[in-house]
Amino acid sequence: MLRWVTQPQERYFASRDDLLSALIRDAYDDLATAIEQAVAAGSEAASPRARLHALAGSFRAWAVADPHRYLLIAGTPVPGYTAPPDTLLRARAALGPFMKVFVQGRPEPAMETLVGQLEAWAERDPAVAGWFAEHTGPWDPPPSAPSAASAASAAGRGTALAGAVLTWSQLHGSVSIEVSSQFSGMGHSPSTLLLASLDALADAFGLPPVQVGSQLWVRRRILAPWETPIGAGQQ
């Protein structure tokens, strides 16, 4: 019997795996909440690129404030442990808001194969199609002989999925290196590197630059999370 104490509650678990599952669920839910708070704080009114910065900034701020919990869900798998299926839904809840950023994107030709693969994924997996619709709204599949408009709609779903997955890979790689202190001794700020990589991704999807008129919003919603020091949330 294992005990997990979280003030003001105590919870008991029959096994190590039950305890790990509870910790993983809790971490994913907190990460999703942090990202949803960025949405609720007004990022929907900003440009797609500014929303990308804000959502990614919230992701990074949560991770660097509590690196051990982040590495529990994004680090090396625990030997002999398999996470329960519902943790996938929790992971998707954290990633879902990024899809809306890219749904109107115009990806470069180099992205076409990936966009097509992820559109095909949504076509054959209803859960993926439902995940997309939950975060971007209803989607109407194109007819067998698609018009230009319906073809663009199909590309929008694949584009949104591709943008979200590529953003996740950028965040996962850069933030995991940062919270593991593997950037130590190098001459750059980890947040500067991640912002540069996200802007390159935004360029590849044709997201317009942040407008000058939104600079105050950008400073409040983007720069503050990006300046969070590692471990700031730990007691």
Residue pairs with C-beta under 8 A, 6 or more apart in sequence:
1 12
1 13
1 14
2 12
2 13
2 14
2 15
2 16
2 18
2 19
3 10
3 11
3 12
3 13
4 10
4 11
4 12
4 13
4 19
4 22
4 23
5 11
11 22
13 19
13 22
16 81
17 81
20 72
20 78
20 81
20 83
21 83
21 84
21 87
23 69
23 72
24 72
24 73
24 83
24 87
25 86
25 87
25 90
26 69
27 69
27 70
27 72
27 73
28 73
28 87
28 90
28 91
28 93
28 94
29 90
29 93
30 62
30 69
31 59
31 62
31 63
31 70
31 73
31 94
32 90
32 93
32 94
34 58
34 59
34 61
34 62
35 55
35 58
35 59
35 62
35 94
35 97
36 97
37 58
38 54
38 55
38 57
38 58
38 97
38 221
38 225
39 55
39 97
41 54
41 221
42 217
42 221
43 50
43 51
43 54
43 55
43 221
44 51
46 54
46 210
46 214
46 217
46 218
46 221
47 207
47 208
47 209
47 210
47 211
47 214
48 101
48 102
48 104
48 105
48 202
48 207
48 208
49 199
49 202
49 207
49 208
49 209
49 210
50 210
50 214
50 217
50 218
50 221
50 222
51 100
51 101
52 98
52 101
52 167
52 198
52 201
52 202
52 207
53 195
53 198
53 210
53 218
53 221
53 222
54 221
54 222
54 225
55 97
55 98
55 101
56 167
56 171
56 194
56 198
57 221
57 222
57 223
57 224
57 225
57 226
58 225
59 94
59 171
59 175
60 171
60 175
60 178
60 191
60 194
60 225
60 226
60 228
61 225
61 226
61 228
62 70
62 233
63 70
63 74
63 175
63 178
63 179
64 70
64 175
64 178
64 179
64 228
64 229
64 230
64 231
64 232
65 228
65 230
65 231
65 232
65 233
65 234
66 231
66 233
66 234
67 179
67 180
67 230
67 231
68 234
70 175
70 176
70 179
71 176
71 179
71 180
73 91
74 172
74 175
74 176
75 176
92 131
95 164
95 165
95 167
95 168
96 131
96 134
96 135
96 164
97 135
98 163
98 164
98 167
98 168
99 132
99 135
99 136
99 160
99 161
99 163
99 164
100 135
100 136
100 160
101 163
101 164
101 167
101 207
102 159
102 160
102 162
102 163
102 164
102 167
102 205
102 207
103 136
103 156
103 157
103 159
103 160
104 156
105 159
105 160
105 163
105 205
105 206
105 207
106 159
106 205
106 206
107 115
107 159
107 162
107 163
107 204
107 205
107 206
108 204
108 205
108 206
110 204
111 159
111 162
111 204
111 205
114 162
114 165
114 166
115 155
115 158
115 159
115 161
115 162
116 158
117 158
118 158
118 161
118 162
118 165
119 154
119 155
119 157
119 158
119 161
120 158
121 128
121 161
122 128
122 129
122 132
122 157
122 158
122 161
123 129
123 141
128 161
129 139
129 157
132 139
132 157
132 160
132 161
133 139
136 157
136 160
139 153
139 156
139 157
140 150
140 153
141 154
142 150
142 151
142 153
142 154
143 150
146 154
159 205
163 201
163 205
166 201
167 198
167 201
170 194
170 197
170 198
170 201
171 194
174 190
174 193
174 194
174 197
175 194
177 183
177 190
178 190
178 194
178 230
179 230
181 230
183 190
183 193
191 226
191 227
195 226
210 218
